Amino acid sequence: MSDQLVIDTLDFVCNRGSLQGNIPLVGLERLRSYLADTAGELTYLISGQLDRHSRPMLKISVNGNVNLSCQRCLKKMEYGLDLETELLLARNEDELSRYDEDIFVDAIYASSELSIQLLIEDEVILGLPISPRHQNVQCHVSTKAEIHTTATKEHPFTVLASLKRTH
C-alpha cells in the first residue's frame, strides 16, 4: 500500500482537482471479506468542488462489477456498482458535529493525507447490499431431498454407521 495515491483534501478542492482511474479488487484488503472472489477492477472519478453553500466537498463516482455470495443459495452472483457520493469536508470537530446532525449530509474530516484507495474502499463497502440475493428466477435453492442426499453423502460418520449395522 505504499504506492497509494494520497491527496490533501482542502488543497484538492481549492484547485478544483480531479482524479480518475482503476483499482483492482485484489488490492482492496478490507473489501475481500464481502466478496466471493477478487476478479475485476473498479473505475473511479473523484473531483474537488464547492457545494451550493460554498462548502468544500469531494464528489465520488465508483463503477464496476463485484462478485458476491447470494445469501439464499450461497452461489456466486455478479453485482453492479454505480455509486455517486458527495462528502463534505469538515475542518474541525464542531463543523463535523453540525454535519452529523443533518441526515441528508455525509461528511468526513478534511485531511492533509487522504488515501484515495481507502476512500474508494470505504464507499464501496457502504454501497454493498446487506444481504445480497439473486432474483428469484436466478436463484437455485436446494430442496429438502437435495439437502438430505448431500448431507448423507458427505457425512463423515456414514461409513461408521454402516459398519455398526453389520456387526
C-alpha positions in Angstrom: 0.0 0.0 0.0 3.0 2.3 0.0 2.4 3.4 -3.6 -1.1 4.7 -2.9 -2.4 8.0 -4.2 -2.7 10.4 -1.4 -4.3 13.9 -1.5 -4.6 17.0 0.7 -8.4 17.3 0.6 -8.7 21.1 1.1 -6.0 21.8 -1.4 -7.6 19.4 -3.8 -10.9 21.3 -3.6 -9.2 24.7 -3.8 -7.5 23.7 -7.0 -10.7 22.0 -8.4 -8.7 18.8 -8.6 -10.0 15.7 -10.4 -8.6 12.2 -10.4 -9.8 9.1 -12.3 -8.5 5.6 -12.6 -9.0 1.9 -11.9 -8.4 -0.1 -8.8 -8.0 -3.9 -8.9 -10.3 -5.6 -6.4 -7.4 -7.8 -5.3 -5.8 -4.7 -3.8 -8.7 -3.8 -1.5 -8.0 -5.9 1.6 -11.0 -4.8 3.7 -13.4 -5.4 0.9 -12.2 -9.0 0.3 -14.3 -10.5 3.2 -17.5 -9.2 1.4 -16.6 -10.7 -2.0 -16.9 -14.2 -3.5 -13.7 -13.5 -5.4 -11.4 -10.7 -6.2 -11.7 -10.8 -10.0 -12.0 -7.5 -11.8 -11.5 -3.8 -11.0 -13.4 -0.7 -10.1 -13.4 2.6 -12.1 -13.4 5.8 -10.0 -13.7 9.5 -10.5 -13.1 12.0 -7.7 -13.4 15.7 -8.0 -13.0 18.6 -5.6 -15.8 21.1 -5.6 -17.8 23.6 -3.6 -21.4 22.7 -2.8 -24.3 25.2 -3.3 -23.4 26.7 0.1 -19.8 27.2 -0.8 -18.6 24.3 1.5 -15.7 22.2 0.3 -16.7 18.7 -0.8 -15.4 15.6 -2.7 -17.7 14.2 -5.4 -17.0 10.5 -5.8 -18.2 8.1 -8.5 -17.4 4.4 -8.5 -18.4 1.9 -11.1 -17.7 -1.8 -11.7 -18.9 -5.3 -11.1 -18.1 -7.4 -8.0 -18.9 -11.0 -7.2 -20.9 -11.5 -4.0 -22.3 -14.7 -2.4 -26.0 -15.0 -2.6 -27.4 -15.3 0.9 -30.2 -17.6 -0.3 -28.4 -20.2 -2.4 -24.7 -19.4 -1.4 -23.7 -19.3 -5.1 -21.7 -16.5 -6.7 -23.6 -13.6 -8.1 -22.5 -10.6 -10.0 -23.4 -7.2 -8.5 -23.1 -4.0 -10.5 -21.8 -0.9 -8.6 -22.8 2.5 -9.7 -22.1 4.7 -6.7 -22.3 8.5 -6.6 -21.4 10.2 -3.3 -20.8 13.8 -2.1 -18.7 14.1 1.0 -18.5 17.5 2.8 -15.1 18.2 4.3 -15.3 19.3 8.0 -12.4 21.4 9.2 -12.9 20.8 12.9 -15.0 18.8 15.4 -17.8 21.4 15.7 -18.3 21.5 11.9 -18.4 17.7 11.8 -20.9 17.6 14.6 -23.2 20.1 12.7 -22.9 18.0 9.6 -23.7 14.8 11.5 -27.0 16.3 12.7 -28.2 16.5 9.1 -29.3 13.1 7.9 -29.0 14.2 4.3 -25.3 15.1 4.5 -22.3 12.9 4.5 -19.1 14.4 5.9 -15.5 13.4 6.8 -12.6 15.3 8.3 -10.6 17.4 5.9 -7.2 15.7 5.8 -3.8 16.6 4.6 -3.1 12.9 3.7 -6.3 11.1 2.5 -5.7 7.8 0.7 -7.8 7.6 -2.4 -7.8 3.8 -2.3 -9.1 3.7 1.3 -11.7 6.3 0.5 -12.9 4.3 -2.5 -12.9 1.1 -0.5 -15.0 2.7 2.3 -17.6 3.9 -0.2 -17.8 0.5 -1.9 -18.3 -1.3 1.4 -21.0 1.2 2.4 -22.7 0.7 -1.0 -22.9 -3.1 -0.9 -26.3 -4.7 0.0 -26.6 -6.1 3.5 -28.0 -9.4 2.3 -27.2 -9.9 -1.4 -29.6 -12.3 -3.2 -30.2 -13.4 -6.8 -33.5 -12.6 -8.3 -36.0 -15.5 -7.6 -35.7 -16.9 -11.1 -31.9 -17.0 -11.0 -31.5 -18.4 -7.5 -31.1 -22.2 -7.1 -32.3 -23.1 -3.7 -31.9 -26.7 -2.7 -34.9 -28.8 -1.9 -35.1 -30.9 1.3 -34.4 -34.0 -0.6 -31.2 -32.5 -2.2 -30.0 -31.3 1.2 -30.6 -34.7 2.8 -28.9 -36.5 -0.1 -25.9 -34.2 0.1 -25.7 -34.4 3.9 -25.9 -38.2 3.8 -23.2 -38.5 1.1 -20.8 -36.1 2.8 -21.4 -37.0 6.5 -18.1 -38.4 7.9 -19.8 -41.0 10.1 -21.9 -42.6 7.3 -19.3 -45.3 6.8 -19.1 -46.0 10.6 -22.9 -46.2 10.8 -22.9 -48.9 8.1 -20.2 -50.9 10.0 -22.2 -50.7 13.2 -25.2 -52.3 11.4 -23.2 -55.2 10.0 -21.8 -56.3 13.4 
